[in-house]
Structure formats: structure tokens, C-alpha cells
């Protein structure tokens, strides 16, 4: 039986190429939403901004969230980060679900999917895998930060080298962009076949 409203998450460590895979799927005509983009949109929503302003002192100014100040608070205090996540995560996931509601097959880029236990919210998960050295080089180039800072970020995520991806769709980003695009197209065919989407 053909299924409707299939939601597939795209995840992977920092610098793995998640956004590139998302872009390829978008180019192929599929709805692709980003959790980071959705969060930014929510922060611009007055009701949501006020909710965060009530919980965190001094982050709301003229109805707008001071993102830098908020980041300073939560990244130096794990309890505060957990408190922020308890507000933002359900709101982000509800907004994502709403955006993909009318899609037969839609995709969502979710940076910390496994760390936050979000995999159960999706019908399937694409995990983009890339060697650590390539990931480090990509992030240094993209964000203009040093190698040690990138390594710290990598170490704060799950260890993708020692993870069992048997029940997920593993996508290896180990060549050039053309190869990754072909691999994405092949994986899309496999997903459509599995979920009987024509």
C-alpha cells in the first residue's frame, strides 16, 4: 500500500555534508526544511520570543531575542541549555511537521538528531558520513575557525565512527560533489521504492 506524508530526516556530524545533500534533494523538487532555519524563524515570532524572554534574564530587548547573549548563557551552563532545549525542541519539531504536512515525501535537515532522540519522529533517517579529516577541513574553511575548535564540536556530538547505522540510510560523502549528487539520487530511488512512492 502506498504511504502518504513520509518524513525523512537528514543528519550527520558537523561538516559531513548534510546541507549539500539537502540542497540536492531540493533541486530534485522535494520539500526540504531545516531545523536551524525553522529555529531562526521561531525566534522572530513575538509569542515565542516572549516565552524565551520570560525564562532567560536579559535576552529580550525591544521584542527581539539577543541571540549572542542567549548563546553565552546556555553554552556555559548545561542546566540552562537543557531548559532552552525543552522550550525550543518541541516548537521546532511541531513547525517542521506542519511545513511537511502536505508532502507525500519530505525531508528535514536535523543537526543533532540522535543526541536529542528525534529519530522516532521520522519514517527514516539518512546519515551523511565523511572522514573526520575531511569534516575538519570543511568546517575550518566554512566557518573560519581553527582545527582545535572544530575538534571540540565534533567531540560534543555522537561518535559517528562507532555507530551502528544498520537501520538507517548511510550516505558516504567520500568523493567529489558529482559523486555525492549521484549517491543522493540513488538513495532517493531506494527510499521511494521502499515506501512505494511513485
Secondary structure, DSSP 8 states (H G I E B T S, - for coil): ----SEEEEEE-STTSSHHHHHHHHHHTT-EEEEHHHHHHHHHTSHHHHHHHHHHSTT-EETTEE-HHHHHHHHTT-HHHHHHHHHHHHHHHHHHHHHHTTT-SEEEEE-TTTTTTT-GGGSSEEEEEE--HHHHHHHHHHHH---HHHHHHHHHTS--GGG---TTSEEEE--S-HHHHHHHHHHHHHHHHHHTT--
